[in-house]
Amino acid sequence: MSTPEKKETLAERVKRQSRGLRGTMIESLKDEHTGSLRSDDQLLLKFHGMYQQDDRDRREERTEKKLDRLHSFMIRLRIPGGMIGPVHWESLHNVAGENSTGTIKITTRQTVQLHGILKTQIKPTIKAFDQVFLDSIAACGDVNRNVTCTSNPTASPLHKEVFSYAGEISRNLLPKTRAYYEIWLDEKQLAEKEEPVDPLYKDIYLPRKFKIAIGIPPHNDVDVFTNDIGLIAIIENDELKGFNVAIGGGLGTTHGNTETYPRLATVIGYVPKKDILKVVYEIVTVQRDYGNREDRKLSRLKYTLDRVGVDFYKKEVEKRSEITFLPPKDFKFNTRTDEFGWMQDKAGNWHYTLFVENGRVLDEADYLLKTALLEVSKTRRAMFRFTCNQNLILSDILPKDKTLIESILDKYGITKKTLEASPIRKNSMACVALSTCPLALAEAQRYLPTLVDKIEGILMKYSLKNEPITIRMTGCPNGCARPYIAEIGLVGTAYGKYNLHLGADWEGTRLNQKFKDNLTEEQILNELDLLLGKFSKERNAKESFGDFIYKSGILK
Amino acid sequence: MLSDEKRNRFFQLLKESTKDEWVWMNGYLSAMMQPMPGTLSSIPSDVPSERVVPTTVTTSALTGGGSLQLTVVYGTETGNAKKLATSFVKKLKDAGHNVKLKNTETYKANEFDSEKNLIVIIATHGDGDPPASAKNFVESLKNRTPHFENLNFAVLGLGDTSYPLFCKTGEDVDSLLNNLGGNRIIPLGKCDLDIDTVAIPWFQSLVTSFGQVSISNGQTQNVQSVAKPTSNKRIVYQGKVSANIVLNDIGASKSTRHIEIITPQAIEYEPGDSAGFFPKNTTQDVNQILSLLKLGKEDRIVFANETWMAEDLLKNKVSIRNLPARVIQKYGDLVGKTIDLKNVDLDVLLTDYPLNQNTPSEKVFEILEQMVPRYYSIASSPKSHGENEIHLTVAEVDIETKLGKKEGLCSGYLSAFDEGEAVSFYIQKNPNFRLPPPDAHLIMIGPGTGIAPFRSFLWERDADGASGKNWLFFGERNFVSDFYYQSEFLQLMETGILQKLNAAFSRDTKQKVYVQDRMEENADELLNWIKDGAYIYVCGSKDPMSKDVEKRLLQILEKRTFETNQSTEDFLSTLEEAGRYKKDVY
C-alpha cells in the first residue's frame, strides 16, 4: 500500500536505496580522516543495533582546537527476554573494558548498551560478541526491537515457556539481510541478485521503531501497555493457554507539538498460543503498510491505530492472519517494580535481584559492582537476567551454590546496597541523556541520583521514607525511561529544567498528566514537598501516591 | 703591464677610494675606450664633466690574456649563491670570456682537473656546514690528494654573522684549494645577509685582476648592482601573539601548539617559508648559571666587544644550551681537563667540571657563542589568512638532562607566550619548497609538525582556486587527541580542495602504523597520481621519518608500469631534479 507518488523523506530514501541495509558502510569504516560515518550510513547503522554519538561535553573545546567532534558509537545487544549466561557476561565485561567506556548500561528494555566505542573498534566489538553468539541486529532502527518478557523467575512456573516466545517472536521479525554479517563479520557477499527480498520488511522496513513486550500477570515489570504490541500471558490451570493482545502503546512526544501524545495499548482480543506468532507478524505488516511515512513524529503504530481506528486495524490483522480474535480473558497486574533480594522458585532454585542505580554497572571507588559481577560470572553458577527496571537478577542458582554467590555479593557490599537503598530510589529510572545522547535537552542519569537524595529528605520529613513511589526522569520528551507512566515523571525541557508529570497508577494501566512546565530543582522540590505533605496527611491506608494525586483533582 | 711606480700609485688610489668612486673610475675609463656615438672615432679631448653611459663590452686585453676560460660554480642553500653566480657569469660572458656555470650538486670530482680558472660562490648553512647540495663538492676536495697543476681560483662565501662559524664553508673551500696547490686570485670574500656590500667590490676586484677594465653592460646604475639577488637584509617584524592554543585534546601524551602572531605591517612571505626566532634562555637556567659562576645579576661582563650585565647577557645573548664540541673543548682547556660530554648544557658542564677557584668567571664568556636562531615552518597562507599574521605549529619538547627535565629552548620560549605579548621574528625564505603550478597534483607527506607548510599550501591553493588535486598523509600518536587541524582538513575535503586524506596513528593499535604504511596501502592510486605528474613533498622529522618514507616510496615505485626504462632510484632522482620530489626535513 505504499504510495510512491508522495514525496519521499530522507529516511525513506536511505532505507530504500540501502541495498539491504548495506549503504556505503564498508567505505565509511575505511575513512581515515574522520571518526564519523558518512551521513546516510549513520541512519543505516541503527538497523545494525548501533547509534553514532559524540561527547557533547567536549564539543566546544574541540572546536577551538580545530578537532572534529569526538565521535563514538553506542552498541545495544539483542537479548530477547533479557537473559544471558555467565559466559556471555564475562565476555561482555571484557569487551566493555577493551573497546568502550567500560560501563555496562542495563537498559529499560532488558538489554545492555556500551558507549564510547570508536569507529575502528566497532568490528572487533561485534566480532567478540559473535564469539559468544551475541548480536545487535535490529536493536535500533525502524524495525522490531528487543522483545521483553516479565523477568521475575518466580512469576510463574511457566515462566520458561512464556519466555521462549520472546525469542521466537524476535527471530520471526528479524531482517533477513546478510548485511550485518558481511559488514561486521567479513562474511563473503553473495552476488546481490541472489539475496531474496525480505518478505517482512521488503526494502522499506517499518515507518518507525516497533516494540513488543510480554507480561505475566500479576507482574507488569515490562510496562506491557507502553509497547506497540503488548502480550499478556494467560495461564489457566497451570497451563499457558494463550495471550491477550494489546496494540498501540507508545510514549514519545515532541514538546509543543499537540499532534503527538503518549498512548497506552488497547486490548483487542485473545489469541491461543499456537496462533500468536502469526498474529504478531501481521500486526507488524499492517503497520508497515498503513503507517505514516511522511512525518516521523506521527509514524508510530499508536498514530496509525488512532487514524484508521481499532476496528479497521483488527479486521485487517484477522484478514491477513486468517485468525479471529477471541474476547479478551481476565487478568490482573499488581506491580511493576522488581522484587529485591533472595527468592526461591517452585523448583527450589534461588534468584537474587540486585538494585543497579540507573542500570549502570561500573566500578566506583567505594563500590566495585562490575568486579563483583565478573566474579559471579566466573563461578558459572548463575544466569544473568536484566529487568525492565534496569536491575539485574542473578538467577537459576542451585541450592548448593547459594552460599557461594551470597558470599560474593556480601563481600562487595551489594547485598548492603540493595537492602539499604530506599524504595523510591529502587523504583527510580533515568535514560542516558548527557553526555552522549544527541537528543538530550537536560541531564537524566547523571542527575537523578542526587535529586532522589533530596527527595528522600522530604520523605523522611513526612515519615514516608519507605513509600515505594515510581519516579522516572528523561532528558527529552522521547521518554525512553517511560516517564509518562511514572507516579513522578520528570521530562527535560532545557538544561536544569523539567516538566513535572504526576498521577500514574501503580500497576501501569494509567498514564500520568503534566502538572507544571519548566521547573528548576528548587521548584520541583517545593512542589513535591507540598504534595507529599498532603499525601502523608490525607491518604487512605493502601493508596499509592499516584492514585492519591489522580483523585485529588489537582491535575485538571 | 704598468710600471712598478704607476702600479703602486694605481693600487694606492683604489685603496683610498670608495665603492662609488671605483664605479666612477670604471665608467670613465670605459668611456675613454669607446668612440662616442655620433662622433669621430677618436678619443675626445674634453674631459667628461658628467657621467656617461658606457655601452658595449670591450675585450681589449691589457694583460694580453684575451678571453679567459672560467668556471663559476655555486653551492646554494636558499638560492642566493645561484643568483649571484648566474649574474656574475652573465657579466663575464658579456665581457667576452668563455664561462661555464656549474652547480656543486652535480659537480663531479674529476671536473677539477679540467679547470683553469675556478670561481666558487658557496653558502654556509647553519652552524658551519655546507649546503646539502654542496656536501659532496667539499668532501671531494677534502679527499683529494693530487695537487692542482695549474689552477687559479677565487672563493666568495655567503653566510650569516648570527652564527659563530660565519662563512666557514667558504673558508674551508678557500683553504682547501690553496693547500692543494691552487693560485688564489683574490682573497676570500665573506658576505653577511646584506650580500651586495661585499659581493660587488669582491667581484670588481676579481674582474680587475683579470685585467678587465670594464664589464659594463648598460647604465652606470646597473653596474652598481652587479649581482641582483633580492636583498637578503633581514627584516625583523615586531609582532604580537594573538592566539596560543594546544591542538591536542585532553588526555594526549604530548602537546603541540598552534600559535598566531599578528603584525601591524604586511609580512613578506610565501607558503613554504619559515619564521626565525631568537629564543631567550629560561630564568631557571640563567639563575643556575649565575649561581654556579658566583656572579651577581648586574655584574659587568664583556662579550663580543660589548659590555653587558650578567643576567641580561645570559638571558638574551649567549647560547647556553646544547653546546657544540668546539665550545666544550675550549672549556676543557680552561679547566685543564679532557671533557667527554657531548651536546651538554652549560649548567651541566659547570656542575660536572667546575671552574678552578682562581679562574675568573668572565673567562667562560670568552668561549661562549651567541644565541642561534631557530626556525619554524609557517602554517598560514598569506592569501587565506592575510598578510598581517603568521601561524606556527610548535611541538613542546621535553628533554632529560643530568640536572632534571627541561623544555626545548625555543618551543618552551614560544609556548609560554600569553595572548597580547610581543614577539619578534623574521622570515627565512625557502625557495626550494614552493607550491607547484596550480594545475599540478600534489602529494603531501607531513606527519607531526611537518603538517605546518601543508596547511599553508592547502589554504593558499584554496584561495588561488588551483585546479590541481591534493592528497595529504598525516601521522601522529592517537587519533582522538592528536589529529592536528582535523576540522580544517574536513572542511577542505567538503569544499573539494583536498581529495584524499590518509592518516596513521602509531599508538592506537598494538602494531604501530606510520604514514609510509598508508602510502603502501594506497600504492596503486599513488602510482596513478605520479604517472599524472604529481609532485611529492615531504615535511617533518628527518630521522627516521623521511628516510623511512623514502624507502617505502622506492618500494612503491618499483611496482610502476611507466618509465620502466630507468632504475627506480634513477626515476626518483629524475623526479627530484625536475622539482617533483622535495623535502623540508629537520
Interface residues (C-beta under 8 A of the other chain):
Chain A: E32 H33 T34 G35 R58 E61 R62 T63 E64 K65 K66 L67 D68 L70 L118 T120
Chain B: I245 V246 L247 N248 D249 I250 H258 F479 V480 S481 F483 Y484 Y485 Q486 S487 E488 F489 L490 M493 L501 N502 A503 A504 D508 R518
